Amino acid sequence: MGEKLICQNRKAWHHYFIEDKYEAGICLLGTEVKSLREGRANLSDSYGKIRNGEVFLVDAHISPYTHGNRLNHDPLRTRKLLLHKREIRRLIGKVQEKGFTLIPLRLYFSDGKAKVELGLAKGKKLFDKRESLKRKTIEREMERGRKGFDGDR
């Protein structure tokens, strides 16, 4: 069946250094799954939180299902993530270190099941962001030069 991308958090790569990635299942309600199948989700302000040995996805916006009734879900509700206990223990150890946080990078269907790719991330400083932007611009211009494209028209 493969993977079907629902949404991804592009800003995460700009604001954080991604040290490690984890794949987690996600506990969803029926209307949330239907809404995700329509591609109506946003991860931009969301993050992962560890409470009582469990991992939760906080502030991920999954829009209410368009054909839902009064029993539709709350778009910003906290959702439980499903990880192995050893992965959770490793994450607890890392998050307690200085500066690490859990950031969702992608939301996708894998063999019909909704999955979240969590990134163990460390925040970038302003000069790091500028450096990344400068490097990206240089690479883009080098690629243009390779293709024979002239910026002067």
MISEFI-835856 format. One record per residue (C-alpha): chain; x, y, z. Coordinates in Angstrom, 2 decimals, always signed. Layout:
% residues N
chain,x,y,z
A,X,Y,Z
...
//
This chain:
% residues 153
chain,x,y,z
A,+0.00,+0.00,+0.00
A,+2.86,+2.39,+0.83
A,+2.77,+5.88,+2.29
A,+0.36,+8.74,+1.66
A,+1.52,+12.11,+2.97
A,-1.17,+14.16,+4.72
A,+0.88,+17.19,+5.78
A,+4.38,+18.13,+6.85
A,+5.94,+20.75,+9.07
A,+8.37,+22.60,+6.77
A,+9.13,+25.29,+9.34
A,+10.56,+22.68,+11.71
A,+13.64,+22.32,+9.51
A,+14.15,+26.10,+9.59
A,+13.68,+26.58,+13.34
A,+15.36,+23.41,+14.68
A,+18.31,+21.07,+14.25
A,+16.71,+17.63,+13.88
A,+18.90,+15.14,+15.76
A,+16.81,+11.97,+15.49
A,+13.48,+10.78,+14.04
A,+10.85,+8.45,+15.47
A,+7.72,+6.99,+13.88
A,+4.69,+6.92,+16.18
A,+1.13,+5.75,+15.79
A,-1.59,+8.18,+16.83
A,-4.89,+7.60,+18.68
A,-7.65,+9.22,+16.64
A,-11.43,+9.43,+16.61
A,-13.43,+8.34,+13.55
A,-14.15,+11.86,+12.31
A,-10.46,+12.77,+12.70
A,-9.42,+9.90,+10.42
A,-11.98,+10.96,+7.81
A,-10.76,+14.55,+8.01
A,-7.14,+13.38,+7.58
A,-8.14,+11.39,+4.50
A,-9.36,+14.71,+3.07
A,-5.90,+16.16,+3.89
A,-7.17,+18.70,+6.41
A,-4.43,+18.94,+9.06
A,-1.79,+21.43,+10.20
A,+1.31,+20.72,+12.31
A,+2.86,+24.19,+12.31
A,+2.46,+25.09,+16.02
A,+2.36,+21.57,+17.46
A,+4.84,+19.76,+19.67
A,+5.22,+16.51,+21.59
A,+4.92,+16.33,+25.36
A,+5.83,+13.48,+27.71
A,+3.51,+13.00,+30.71
A,+3.46,+10.00,+33.09
A,+5.51,+7.83,+30.74
A,+3.24,+8.55,+27.76
A,+3.81,+10.81,+24.75
A,+1.14,+13.24,+23.57
A,+0.77,+15.45,+20.49
A,-0.28,+18.94,+21.59
A,-1.80,+21.71,+19.41
A,-1.92,+19.72,+16.18
A,-4.88,+21.09,+14.22
A,-7.08,+18.49,+12.51
A,-10.07,+20.31,+11.01
A,-13.57,+19.04,+11.84
A,-14.94,+16.56,+9.31
A,-17.06,+18.36,+6.71
A,-19.89,+15.78,+6.78
A,-19.70,+15.26,+10.55
A,-22.58,+15.95,+12.89
A,-22.77,+17.44,+16.37
A,-20.45,+14.69,+17.63
A,-17.53,+16.08,+15.60
A,-14.13,+16.26,+17.33
A,-12.36,+19.27,+18.86
A,-9.73,+20.38,+16.27
A,-6.96,+21.14,+18.81
A,-7.45,+18.27,+21.26
A,-4.38,+16.55,+22.73
A,-3.78,+13.17,+21.07
A,-1.89,+10.21,+22.51
A,+1.05,+8.89,+20.48
A,+1.90,+5.19,+20.40
A,+5.57,+4.30,+20.86
A,+7.45,+1.36,+22.32
A,+8.33,+1.70,+26.00
A,+12.07,+1.63,+25.28
A,+11.65,+4.47,+22.75
A,+9.70,+6.50,+25.32
A,+12.42,+5.93,+27.95
A,+15.07,+7.05,+25.46
A,+13.01,+10.16,+24.61
A,+12.53,+11.01,+28.30
A,+16.30,+10.89,+28.76
A,+16.94,+13.11,+25.74
A,+14.18,+15.67,+26.43
A,+15.50,+16.17,+29.98
A,+18.83,+17.20,+28.45
A,+19.23,+20.91,+27.84
A,+17.39,+22.29,+24.83
A,+15.79,+19.17,+23.30
A,+12.11,+19.10,+22.32
A,+9.78,+16.83,+20.32
A,+8.53,+18.32,+17.06
A,+6.17,+16.53,+14.63
A,+7.71,+16.60,+11.15
A,+5.15,+14.74,+9.03
A,+1.68,+13.24,+9.33
A,+0.98,+10.37,+6.92
A,-0.86,+7.12,+6.32
A,+1.31,+4.01,+6.27
A,-0.58,+0.88,+5.17
A,-3.86,+2.57,+6.09
A,-2.77,+3.60,+9.59
A,-2.17,+7.23,+10.60
A,+1.44,+7.85,+11.67
A,+3.41,+10.85,+12.93
A,+7.12,+11.30,+12.33
A,+8.53,+12.95,+15.47
A,+11.84,+14.74,+15.39
A,+14.07,+15.09,+18.44
A,+15.05,+18.71,+17.91
A,+17.28,+21.40,+19.33
A,+16.35,+25.05,+18.73
A,+18.40,+27.12,+16.29
A,+19.71,+30.53,+17.22
A,+19.18,+33.47,+14.87
A,+22.70,+33.27,+13.43
A,+22.18,+29.54,+12.71
A,+19.02,+30.36,+10.74
A,+20.90,+33.02,+8.75
A,+23.71,+30.56,+8.04
A,+21.23,+27.92,+6.81
A,+19.51,+30.47,+4.57
A,+22.86,+31.64,+3.15
A,+23.95,+28.05,+2.43
A,+20.62,+27.28,+0.74
A,+20.88,+30.40,-1.46
A,+24.43,+29.51,-2.53
A,+23.40,+25.95,-3.40
A,+20.43,+27.22,-5.42
A,+22.64,+29.61,-7.41
A,+25.20,+26.88,-8.05
A,+22.41,+24.62,-9.34
A,+21.21,+27.38,-11.66
A,+24.75,+27.79,-12.97
A,+24.98,+24.07,-13.64
A,+21.75,+24.09,-15.63
A,+23.01,+26.97,-17.75
A,+20.33,+29.34,-16.50
A,+21.26,+33.02,-16.57
A,+19.76,+35.27,-13.91
A,+20.19,+38.31,-16.23
A,+17.28,+38.52,-18.65
//
